[in-house]
Amino acid sequence: MRVVAIVQFYFSYVLPRAEDWDSHSLEFQLPEFRVLVRPRTSDEALFPCEIDRTLSSMRLSLTRVTPPIGETSLTVRERCHDRIEARVEGSISSPQAIKEPSVQEPFLLAAVKCCNIFLNHCRTICRSPFIRGIERHYRLEDQQYYILVPHSITWFDGETGGGLPAYDGGVNACAKSGSVLSPERSAVTWTQILGSFREGQEPDLARSLLVDAEESLRTERLREAILHLAVSCEVAVGDYLQKTGRLNDPSIKQIRKENRSFAEKYLHQIPIKLAGRSLLQDNPTAFELIRRLYLTRNKVAHEGRCYYKEGGLEVRVDDKRAAEFLRAAESALEWIVEL
């Protein structure tokens, strides 16, 4: 049966709308869904429906119990300044199936994907890094993704237009305040900070690029994430060659000129020659992921698309595969430091 999900996403900033935005929308055709993205018009209420007004009244509280002690409390309304509506049309096997989270999630992710494409265009045209996408953060503890922005979702029968009971009690809508990142940002010792300063006035560039890659990945900007990851690896191997004093060694230059993959040259052949070690031997999984990362990097740089070819077939790089690339790059950088 046909199903329509109406998703309202709320943002902590005002969209960069001009006078000609009203009544305009963008249509996306995905393999399984048709998605219509429509920014809030100038005369629309910020919270348009009952479920959204309920969402606006939700209160969030954060309390830190260890020094330095702090407390924050705010309503969802205080976090919201603008809104985008995404209408997602798709098919499910039966009316009962809509109650399954595994059936609902693809609709929500399609809405996130298309809204982020729209926001990324706005960000680029405005040249404003402050236009942030809908962030989804991955928790290692429970291996789940969490959407940070407040949002509501309402389900309808795509043929009759009637509400589709998707939740307990036979209701067809739910509201979520959005997950809140813990204000904790890990911990570093003062000794580590001083050690980082001893390496240079600015922090290590390869590691800094890894952080940029993770930020791009969390905000669904996969192309930027791929490019940051690739450059991070290039900077790390460049630093390694500089420190060994072998950057201009004729034998190293010869390897660098060979028509082989980045991973083969810089993570296998050159370290074997200089240190008797190879990432291919020490961590074959990370090595293979770095190889695929660079295949993807080439497609992004030359075609603007996130995919690579394997055995003549196109392999699409989604956020989960990009996250695998991120972990592999982290492992590769740690390995290079140990050489």
N, C-alpha and C positions, 0 to 999 in steps of 0.2 A: 504494500500500500504506500501511497505518497504521504510524506510527512513534511511539515514546515516548522522550523525552529526559528523563533525571533529572539535574537540575542542583543542585549544592550550592554555596551562596554563604557565604563566611566573613566575619565582621565583627570589627572591632577594639574592639567594645564589647559589653556584655551586653544582649540584647533586654529591653524593659520588661515581662517576663512576670509575671503573677500566678498564683495557685494553680489557676485554672480554665483555663489555656492547654492543658494536656496533652490530646493526642488530638484537638485541634481543627484544622481547616484551612479555607481559603477557596477557592472555585471561581470562576474567571473564564472567560467565554466570549468569545473574540476572534473576528474574522471567519474566521481560518484555523486557530485553535488553541483547544484546551481546556486551561486551566492550573490546576493545583491547587497552592496555596502552603501549605506546612506548616512552622511553626517547629519547631526541635528540641525534643523533650520533655525533661523533667527527668531521666529515667533513660537517655537515649541518649548514646552516646559522641560526643564532639565530631567525631571523624574516623571515620565509620561503616564505610567499605569500604576495600579494599586500595588503590584509586586515591587515596583521600583520605589514607590514612596515608603513601603515597608523597609526596603533596602537602605534608604537614606537615613532612617532612624536608628539603624544598628550602631552600637557603640563598641569601640575597640579600646582595650586597656593593656598596657605593657608595664611591668614592674620589674626592676632590677633589684635583687635581694642581696647581692654582694657589692662591696665598695668598688667604685663610687656609686652610691644608691641613687636611683632615679625612677620617675614614674611619668607615664604619658597616657592620656585618655582623650579620645576624640571620637566624634560620630563619623559615619561614612560620608554624610553630607559635607563635612569639612574637608574631605579629601577630593571632592569632585567639582570640576569646573566646566566640563564639557562631556559630550557623549557621541558615540557612533552606534548606529543600528546595523546589524547584519541579519539578513533573511536567508536562511539556508534551507534549500529544498532537496530532499533525497527520498530514498525508498527503504522500507523495512519489511521484514517477512510477515509480521502480524501486529495487530494493535497491542498485544501483550508484550512484544519484544521491546517496546519503547521504555519499559521500566528497567531494562538492563543497562547498567553503567557502560558496559562495553559497546552497546549500541548507541548510546547518547554521545559518548566521547568524540567519535569522528565528526559529528555535526558541529560540536563546539570547536574542535581543532580546525575545521574548515573555516569557521568564522574568524578565528584568531589569525590564520594564515592570510586570508584576504584583507582583513583590516590592517595587518602589518605591511602588506604590499602597498596599500594606499598611504599609510603613514610614512613608509620609507621614501615614497616619491615626494611627499610633502617635505620631509626632512632634507632631502637632497636639493630640491628646487629652492627652498628657503635658505639653504646652507646653515641650518640650525641644528646643532647636536642635541638641543634641549627638547626636540620633538621625539619622544621615546615611544617605542612600540609596546605592544602588550607582552609583558615579560612572563615567561614560564620558567620556573626554577625547578631543578631536579634535586630531590632529596635522596641521598645515598641510603639513609636509614630505612626508608620504606620503598625505595625505588619507584617513586611516584612523581609526576609533574604537578606543580601548583601554579595557578594563574594569580598574579599579584593584584591586578586591577579589580575593583568592584564590578560585578556584572549580574545580570538577570537573564533567565532563559525561559521562554514560554513555548509550549508545544501545541500544534494544531494538526487536525486531519487535513491533508492537502487536497482532498476531494470535496469534503463537505464544509470545511472552514470551522468546524466545531473544535472545542478544546479536547486535547488528547490526554487522558489521565496518565501521567508519567511518574507520579510520586505517591507516597503513602497518603491515604485519605482521599484518593481520587482527584487530587489537584493537578493542574497542568503547568504550573509555574514554580520556579524556585529562585531565590536570590542568594548571592554569596558576597560577603564583604570584601573578598579578595584576600589572599594570603599576605601576611605581613612578615617581611624579612626581620629576623632577629637583629637588633641593633649591635649585637656582638659581632666583631670582625676578626675573630681568631685572636692570637696573642703572639707577640714577638718580644724577645728579650732585648734589653738595651745593648747587650753585647752583639746581637745579630744586626741591630741597626748600625752600630759603629763599624761592624765588619763590612756591611754593604757600602757605607761611605768610603771605606778604605779602597774599595774597588773603583770608585770614581765619584765625581760630583753628582752625576745622575745615576739612577738605579740601572741595574743590568738590563740592556736593551732587549735581549732575547726573552727574558722573563716578563718584561713589561709588555711585549707584544703578545705573549701568551694570555696575559690578563685582558688585553684588548680583544683577543680572539674569543675569550669566554664571555665577555660582555656582549659581543656581536651575536654569539650563539644564543645567549639567553633572551635576546630581543629579536630573534628570528631573522637576523641579517646574515644568512649563511654564506653568501659570496664574500662578504667582508671577513667573516670568521676564517674561511679557507685561505684567503690571501694573507691574513695576519699569521696564521699557523705556519704557512710555507716560509714567509720571510723570517719568522722566529727561528726556524731550523737553519736557514741560510746564515743568519747572524751568528748563531751558536757555533756552527762549524767554522765560520770565518774567524771568530775569536780564538777557537782552538788552534787553528793553523798559525795565527799570529803569535800565540803564546809559545808554540813549539819552535818558532823561527824557521818553519819549513814552507812558508807560503810561496816562496819563489824557488823552491827546490825543483830542478828540471824534471825529476821523476814524478813529483806531485803534479806539476804543470801538465805533464803528459797524460796522467790519469784524468785530470779535470777536463782535458780536451776530448776525451773519448765519448763516443755516442752511446752513453749508458744513462740509466736513470739516476736522479739525484741520490736516492737511497743507496744504490749500488756503488756509486763513486765515493760519496762522503761518509756513509755509515758502514761500509764494508771494506772496500779496497784500500782507501787512504788510512783508516785507523788500523787495519791489519798491518800495513807497511810501517806505520809510525809507532804503534803501541802493542801490536800483536793481538789485538782484540777486534771483534766485529759485532755490531748490533744484530746482524743476521744470525750469528751463532749464540749470542747472549740472550736475545729477546726476539725470536723470529716473528712473534705476533705483532709487536710494535714495528718491526722492520717492514712487514708486509703492509701495515696500515699507513706508514709514511710513504711507501711506494704509491699506494692508491691516492693518498693525499695530494701528491705531486701530479698525478694524472688528472685529478680534479682541478687542481690549481691551474693547469694549462688550459682546461676547458673554460674555466671562469675567466681567465685573462683574455682568451681569444674569442670566446663566444658569449660570455656573460651568463653561462648556465652551470648549475651545480650537478655535474655527472661525470662519470669516467667510463671508458669502454674496456670490457674484459671479454676476451674470446669473441670479439665482433659484436657483442651486445652492450647496449647502454645500461648502466647501473646508476639510478638516481641517488643522489646524496641528500638524505633528509636530516633532520636535527639529531636523530639518534646515531646515525652513521658519522655525522660531523662531531658528535660528542666522543665517539670512539677515536676519531682523528686527534681530538684535543688531548685525550689521555695518552695516546701514543706519543704525541709531541712532548708532553710533560716527561714521559719515561725516557725519550731520546735525549732531552736536554740534561736530565739527571745523569744519564749514562756518559754523555760527552764530558761533563764536569769531572767524572771519576777517572777519565782516561789519563 
